């Protein structure tokens, strides 16, 4: 997880515009995830404002 966090931070810092929003898409796979005990993020939607 630390490796992914660092990669995401490096990517966000390399963007030329302003990051407006980061929206995670949670993927529910099992009963524990459906009831909210555990989550898995499938992908991130990153909205960037370019001037």
N, CA, C and O atoms as CSV, one atom per row, in Angstrom:
chain,resi,resn,atom,element,x,y,z
A,1,UNK,N,N,0.820,-1.184,0.000
A,1,UNK,CA,C,0.000,0.000,0.000
A,1,UNK,C,C,0.871,1.258,0.000
A,1,UNK,O,O,0.534,2.246,-0.652
A,2,UNK,N,N,1.962,1.222,0.713
A,2,UNK,CA,C,2.855,2.389,0.753
A,2,UNK,C,C,3.434,2.678,-0.635
A,2,UNK,O,O,3.595,3.837,-1.017
A,3,UNK,N,N,3.744,1.621,-1.382
A,3,UNK,CA,C,4.271,1.793,-2.732
A,3,UNK,C,C,3.236,2.465,-3.632
A,3,UNK,O,O,3.569,3.371,-4.395
A,4,UNK,N,N,1.987,2.023,-3.544
A,4,UNK,CA,C,0.917,2.622,-4.345
A,4,UNK,C,C,0.681,4.069,-3.952
A,4,UNK,O,O,0.435,4.914,-4.813
A,5,UNK,N,N,0.753,4.359,-2.676
A,5,UNK,CA,C,0.549,5.722,-2.201
A,5,UNK,C,C,1.620,6.650,-2.764
A,5,UNK,O,O,1.320,7.765,-3.193
A,6,UNK,N,N,2.859,6.192,-2.762
A,6,UNK,CA,C,3.962,7.003,-3.286
A,6,UNK,C,C,3.819,7.210,-4.787
A,6,UNK,O,O,4.073,8.305,-5.289
A,7,UNK,N,N,3.414,6.169,-5.509
A,7,UNK,CA,C,3.217,6.287,-6.956
A,7,UNK,C,C,2.099,7.268,-7.284
A,7,UNK,O,O,2.219,8.057,-8.221
A,8,UNK,N,N,1.007,7.221,-6.515
A,8,UNK,CA,C,-0.100,8.151,-6.732
A,8,UNK,C,C,0.339,9.583,-6.444
A,8,UNK,O,O,-0.004,10.499,-7.191
A,9,UNK,N,N,1.089,9.780,-5.375
A,9,UNK,CA,C,1.575,11.112,-5.030
A,9,UNK,C,C,2.505,11.647,-6.115
A,9,UNK,O,O,2.416,12.817,-6.485
A,10,UNK,N,N,3.388,10.805,-6.621
A,10,UNK,CA,C,4.282,11.224,-7.701
A,10,UNK,C,C,3.503,11.596,-8.958
A,10,UNK,O,O,3.826,12.579,-9.626
A,11,UNK,N,N,2.474,10.807,-9.281
A,11,UNK,CA,C,1.650,11.094,-10.454
A,11,UNK,C,C,0.917,12.418,-10.298
A,11,UNK,O,O,0.903,13.231,-11.222
A,12,UNK,N,N,0.309,12.641,-9.137
A,12,UNK,CA,C,-0.432,13.883,-8.914
A,12,UNK,C,C,0.482,15.100,-8.951
A,12,UNK,O,O,0.089,16.158,-9.444
A,13,UNK,N,N,1.683,14.959,-8.439
A,13,UNK,CA,C,2.637,16.068,-8.464
A,13,UNK,C,C,3.148,16.355,-9.870
A,13,UNK,O,O,3.595,17.469,-10.141
A,14,UNK,N,N,3.092,15.378,-10.767
A,14,UNK,CA,C,3.578,15.575,-12.128
A,14,UNK,C,C,2.534,16.209,-13.044
A,14,UNK,O,O,2.862,16.601,-14.164
A,15,UNK,N,N,1.283,16.320,-12.592
A,15,UNK,CA,C,0.236,16.920,-13.418
A,15,UNK,C,C,0.487,18.412,-13.578
A,15,UNK,O,O,0.961,19.075,-12.655
A,16,UNK,N,N,0.167,18.931,-14.746
A,16,UNK,CA,C,0.414,20.337,-15.038
A,16,UNK,C,C,-0.706,21.235,-14.517
A,16,UNK,O,O,-0.452,22.386,-14.161
A,17,UNK,N,N,-1.922,20.739,-14.466
A,17,UNK,CA,C,-3.062,21.540,-14.041
A,17,UNK,C,C,-3.348,21.390,-12.560
A,17,UNK,O,O,-2.517,20.906,-11.791
A,18,UNK,N,N,-4.539,21.814,-12.181
A,18,UNK,CA,C,-4.993,21.766,-10.789
A,18,UNK,C,C,-5.911,20.558,-10.602
A,18,UNK,O,O,-6.851,20.373,-11.375
A,19,UNK,N,N,-5.653,19.749,-9.599
A,19,UNK,CA,C,-6.501,18.593,-9.312
A,19,UNK,C,C,-7.777,19.104,-8.638
A,19,UNK,O,O,-7.727,19.711,-7.569
A,20,UNK,N,N,-8.911,18.850,-9.277
A,20,UNK,CA,C,-10.196,19.311,-8.767
A,20,UNK,C,C,-10.802,18.274,-7.836
A,20,UNK,O,O,-11.347,18.610,-6.785
A,21,UNK,N,N,-10.701,16.998,-8.237
A,21,UNK,CA,C,-11.348,15.954,-7.456
A,21,UNK,C,C,-10.688,14.612,-7.720
A,21,UNK,O,O,-10.181,14.357,-8.813
A,22,UNK,N,N,-10.701,13.755,-6.701
A,22,UNK,CA,C,-10.275,12.364,-6.836
A,22,UNK,C,C,-11.424,11.511,-6.319
A,22,UNK,O,O,-11.794,11.595,-5.148
A,23,UNK,N,N,-11.984,10.691,-7.202
A,23,UNK,CA,C,-13.167,9.903,-6.863
A,23,UNK,C,C,-12.807,8.425,-6.941
A,23,UNK,O,O,-12.504,7.930,-8.027
A,24,UNK,N,N,-12.831,7.700,-5.813
A,24,UNK,CA,C,-12.549,6.260,-5.859
A,24,UNK,C,C,-13.791,5.469,-6.275
A,24,UNK,O,O,-14.912,5.828,-5.913
A,25,UNK,N,N,-13.587,4.410,-7.024
A,25,UNK,CA,C,-14.664,3.498,-7.370
A,25,UNK,C,C,-14.453,2.228,-6.556
A,25,UNK,O,O,-13.513,1.473,-6.803
A,26,UNK,N,N,-15.331,1.996,-5.586
A,26,UNK,CA,C,-15.225,0.817,-4.727
A,26,UNK,C,C,-15.894,-0.366,-5.399
A,26,UNK,O,O,-17.018,-0.269,-5.891
A,27,UNK,N,N,-15.189,-1.477,-5.412
A,27,UNK,CA,C,-15.716,-2.698,-6.014
A,27,UNK,C,C,-16.137,-3.644,-4.901
A,27,UNK,O,O,-15.307,-4.058,-4.091
A,28,UNK,N,N,-17.409,-3.986,-4.855
A,28,UNK,CA,C,-17.921,-4.921,-3.850
A,28,UNK,C,C,-17.847,-6.336,-4.410
A,28,UNK,O,O,-18.443,-6.640,-5.443
A,29,UNK,N,N,-17.105,-7.197,-3.712
A,29,UNK,CA,C,-16.935,-8.557,-4.191
A,29,UNK,C,C,-17.578,-9.602,-3.292
A,29,UNK,O,O,-18.065,-10.622,-3.780
A,30,UNK,N,N,-17.585,-9.364,-2.007
A,30,UNK,CA,C,-18.106,-10.369,-1.091
A,30,UNK,C,C,-19.049,-9.754,-0.082
A,30,UNK,O,O,-19.281,-8.545,-0.092
A,31,UNK,N,N,-19.594,-10.587,0.788
A,31,UNK,CA,C,-20.537,-10.095,1.785
A,31,UNK,C,C,-19.896,-9.097,2.740
A,31,UNK,O,O,-20.537,-8.120,3.127
A,32,UNK,N,N,-18.647,-9.322,3.125
A,32,UNK,CA,C,-17.961,-8.386,4.025
A,32,UNK,C,C,-17.813,-7.023,3.356
A,32,UNK,O,O,-17.929,-5.991,4.017
A,33,UNK,N,N,-17.560,-7.015,2.063
A,33,UNK,CA,C,-17.416,-5.755,1.352
A,33,UNK,C,C,-18.766,-5.095,1.111
A,33,UNK,O,O,-18.866,-3.869,1.154
A,34,UNK,N,N,-19.796,-5.877,0.861
A,34,UNK,CA,C,-21.128,-5.318,0.642
A,34,UNK,C,C,-21.634,-4.647,1.916
A,34,UNK,O,O,-22.252,-3.585,1.849
A,35,UNK,N,N,-21.380,-5.254,3.075
A,35,UNK,CA,C,-21.844,-4.687,4.336
A,35,UNK,C,C,-20.894,-3.632,4.902
A,35,UNK,O,O,-21.153,-3.088,5.975
A,36,UNK,N,N,-19.807,-3.336,4.205
A,36,UNK,CA,C,-18.941,-2.234,4.584
A,36,UNK,C,C,-17.797,-2.585,5.514
A,36,UNK,O,O,-17.104,-1.689,5.995
A,37,UNK,N,N,-17.581,-3.858,5.778
A,37,UNK,CA,C,-16.478,-4.249,6.658
A,37,UNK,C,C,-15.138,-4.136,5.938
A,37,UNK,O,O,-14.118,-3.851,6.565
A,38,UNK,N,N,-15.136,-4.353,4.651
A,38,UNK,CA,C,-13.905,-4.276,3.866
A,38,UNK,C,C,-14.252,-3.686,2.503
A,38,UNK,O,O,-15.349,-3.894,1.983
A,39,UNK,N,N,-13.305,-2.953,1.937
A,39,UNK,CA,C,-13.507,-2.375,0.608
A,39,UNK,C,C,-12.271,-2.597,-0.243
A,39,UNK,O,O,-11.154,-2.731,0.258
A,40,UNK,N,N,-12.505,-2.630,-1.526
A,40,UNK,CA,C,-11.418,-2.715,-2.495
A,40,UNK,C,C,-11.658,-1.637,-3.531
A,40,UNK,O,O,-12.727,-1.578,-4.139
A,41,UNK,N,N,-10.665,-0.785,-3.734
A,41,UNK,CA,C,-10.802,0.276,-4.722
A,41,UNK,C,C,-10.394,-0.291,-6.076
A,41,UNK,O,O,-9.273,-0.764,-6.262
A,42,UNK,N,N,-11.336,-0.232,-7.017
A,42,UNK,CA,C,-11.131,-0.763,-8.354
A,42,UNK,C,C,-10.296,0.204,-9.196
A,42,UNK,O,O,-9.341,-0.211,-9.853
A,43,UNK,N,N,-10.651,1.483,-9.178
A,43,UNK,CA,C,-9.880,2.491,-9.894
A,43,UNK,C,C,-10.191,3.863,-9.320
A,43,UNK,O,O,-11.140,4.020,-8.551
A,44,UNK,N,N,-9.392,4.859,-9.692
A,44,UNK,CA,C,-9.590,6.238,-9.275
A,44,UNK,C,C,-9.915,7.084,-10.495
A,44,UNK,O,O,-9.293,6.938,-11.547
A,45,UNK,N,N,-10.894,7.973,-10.347
A,45,UNK,CA,C,-11.201,8.954,-11.375
A,45,UNK,C,C,-10.609,10.267,-10.877
A,45,UNK,O,O,-11.016,10.784,-9.836
A,46,UNK,N,N,-9.643,10.805,-11.628
A,46,UNK,CA,C,-8.967,12.037,-11.234
A,46,UNK,C,C,-9.370,13.136,-12.200
A,46,UNK,O,O,-9.140,13.032,-13.405
A,47,UNK,N,N,-9.975,14.197,-11.663
A,47,UNK,CA,C,-10.421,15.333,-12.473
A,47,UNK,C,C,-9.396,16.441,-12.339
A,47,UNK,O,O,-9.080,16.890,-11.237
A,48,UNK,N,N,-8.880,16.877,-13.488
A,48,UNK,CA,C,-7.838,17.891,-13.506
A,48,UNK,C,C,-8.326,19.114,-14.284
A,48,UNK,O,O,-8.912,18.980,-15.358
A,49,UNK,N,N,-8.085,20.287,-13.745
A,49,UNK,CA,C,-8.444,21.543,-14.394
A,49,UNK,C,C,-7.199,22.099,-15.069
A,49,UNK,O,O,-6.204,22.399,-14.409
A,50,UNK,N,N,-7.262,22.234,-16.399
A,50,UNK,CA,C,-6.125,22.746,-17.167
A,50,UNK,C,C,-6.482,24.133,-17.653
A,50,UNK,O,O,-7.535,24.335,-18.259
A,51,UNK,N,N,-5.618,25.079,-17.391
A,51,UNK,CA,C,-5.863,26.466,-17.808
A,51,UNK,C,C,-5.237,26.768,-19.132
A,51,UNK,O,O,-5.349,27.889,-19.627
